């Protein structure tokens, strides 16, 4: 068990968990993996981002081109190639590209969240004690937004792990500077390697978080000495060696279009304009944090107040510097999505856990937090009970109502712990309940919403009729009036899009083995067929949740 540094920070000391460091790490890792595993197999490919990432990865495997990123014939010049490489490695090792098993594409996200929880534990233990790190790891792993991102095949789970590693390394270096100890090379190299990897996954977001943290740290002593301790010259060389080869290759492959689109269109465009309707006023992320970080909702107010009170302590200053400057940047940016501030949640988790692990008499902040937690818990039960009523063809089950009732009662009992000032026990119990909630939602409720599973039902209908282009060695299908990325991922890269007239012409010529026609395109489709006999394999009714419109899709093949 490690003791105190010269700066007064405990470095992994156990102050109440009764667990060894290794045991605590094992529990945090298993808990995070259990939470992340909830939707791995049960959820179909999600529109639109997950399906786009997965389809681009599938095309890398199909083409053997691991430099360019494409969605069908279009260049996907938004994010670097790192996440596609990780997904491709996972699919190559665990599945087959033609199987289109989405779980294999999700493995990197799942591993990323497990690592993020572990790094958060280590950061909390390094800053304060093992008790704080343990609770912080549980809170982060069970946060609804983190649980969701762990089961979605895109960048954010992996990015979270890399940012947590970089910030852990930053903490280790900064602590040694505070204690006037030698920093060595190990942690500075880890810091820069993590940022090199994060740049290959999602561009500048990781470095931006550490830069904002550094700006915050200049408000206290030492203002700049820690910069030299991070070995910036060597660090820049590491970044160049990690990023430049692919950057040069993609620049050549796209004649520079990747950087024009990714930087000018995607990154800077999100700052000035709300892209794809993802708009929100300043305060958007603050309003959502109570729901998206539900296990910690009761601890946020008291934790932040406690951290602000301790702001002259470098540990609290570091966490506030990690949290506040970057949060302001995300609030100012025009484009907003709920998960954008997720890289700041580890700092908030440690702040909340430190406040909970500090035994103080409960005050107004604890009681207000308890009421917020209880209110969100009661509202969360509606998400279990109501969606099956509107979006499922199956009858309601007693299981849904039972799960909702158990969640409500448990949330109220946990809120009582928070009300009485038992923050640590309440935080652990809230984390467990949030994980059970994730399993209920992701394995029982959402997979049963058949009206939302339009693309999976299309793929299943073709498979049952032995007419699936990927599995039955047939020509591709053509889509008219429905173009969601999940359909392209499930039906194959060569899936053709167009109007009803286009679909009819392709079906008649034999270029398409089947035509999937939305009701709005059906009249044009039948007119273009001009009496050519067809057979309807299936009719799929549902809700396209990407645009909120009802769809009615008919699968046609030429009559024998």
Phi, psi and omega in degrees: 000128182275147183261219184264151172274174177296338180277356179095359182274130173285146186237071176096009179295145179270118179240036174148349181281333185074014184246144171288164180301315182294319180294317179299318178297319180296317180295315179299316180296314180295320179296314179297319179295321178298316179295314183294334184286346191305310185257009188303310183260336192278330184272137175286172176304133186261140174268147357253332189296314183301315181296325178294314178299313183295319180294319177297321176296316179302321180291329174299315180292322180290321186268337186077007178264106183257016176258302181283148179243120185225148169243106194055236184269355184267140174291137177253079186265069181236303182242153176297178191274353188306314183292327179292323177296316180296316179294319180298319178297319180296314180295317180298325183277329192243345186212206178217141186299326180285343179288335180052045177273106188296333181300326181293331178283341184271348185303316178301322178296318180297312179297320180301316181292322177299314179295322179299318179296319178295316180294326177294318175303312182295321179293316179296320178291324179291321181285317186236278181199173184295326179298314178296314180298321180299310181294321180299319178297319179293316181299316181295312185298328185263357177302132183308319181292325179288317177300322179292313182292336178290343183243021177238131185277076172212201195279335202288327176294317178292317178301319179301316180298316183292321177293320177298319178295315180298317181289326174298315177297319177302314179300314182298318179292314183296323178297320180290325175295317178299321182274002181058042177253162175291137182272337181069194183246339187301306183289320174301320178295320177298320179302309184286325178295320178298320179288327174298316179294320181294326177295327177284344179265314184213038173062228193272003187298314180299306176302325179298320180297315179291324177297315178296321176299315179298321178298321177295323182290340179290354177281351181226173181270145353281140187289318188229352185299328182293338180296313179296326181294336178278000178056062188296326181295312176298322181298316178297322177298318177299315179300316181296314181296326181281321189262325189300319182302312179291321180301318179292319181295318181287330176297317178292318184294330183247010183053038177084357184293329182303312184287326176297318181283316185290318182274306183287320184271311187276303188287301182291330178297326180289335180286316186270328184227148177282113183273142175053032177076008182274078186246156177188149180282165170305136186099355180303310183289326177296320180293327184272342188299329183293325178278314186285340177239045188309315182302330182262003188304323182285344187254351187293311185297308182295323180294315180292319177298319179294318180295320179295323178296328182262018190297342175285343174283130185300332181293312177295322179297321179297313182295318178294326177290326175293321189275308197282308184301314181293326178299318179298319178300314181293327178289327181284325183304141184290318180278129182225132170229150187304327186275358185300324182270007181303326177297348179264349181297326177301319177297317179294324178296318180291319177300313180295317182293322179295318177297321180289325183280349177271115185285104176225160181291135182296140178233198184298325182295320178295319183287321175296318177299321179297320179293319178298314181300315181296318180298317179293322179298319179292321177294325181296333180295330180295329180290337175280318190271326190275317183306320179299333180294323187261334190236016179232138176278342181282152178293154178296144181251154177296332182301318181298313181292324177295315179297320179296317181295318179297318179298316181297313181296315180298318180298320179292320178294320178291321177301326178296322176298314179298318180302323182274004177084012179269069188294319182295310179298318178296321180295318177296314180296320179295324178295317179296316179297319180297324176292317176298322178295317179300317178296319179298314184288316189274341180249339184247315188274298187298318179297340180273358181276077188298330182293339180268344185269060184292306182297315177301324179290326174298312181298318180294319180297318178293322180294318181293334179266010183054040183232024181274126185297329182279332188250346185240016175055049180245167173297158181295168176263164177239140181248137177230119178084003179212121187221035181290141181303329180298326179291320179294319178298315184283331185261348175117152184300327184278003177307132184258142179246154178165197182272177175298322178295318178299316182297318180295316180298318180292322179293315181297322184281347183088001177293334178239138178278338179207153177241128177252114192239125176282152188305324182292339180257001189292320181298314179295323179297311183292325179295319181290330177296327175054046174089357177297125185291136178228164175239137177268120180279323183193157173238125184247116175257143177180188179245124173279098187291347178289328179235000177077013183257142173287143179230153174224109187248132177247133179262117181250142166230161176294141179294143179301000000 
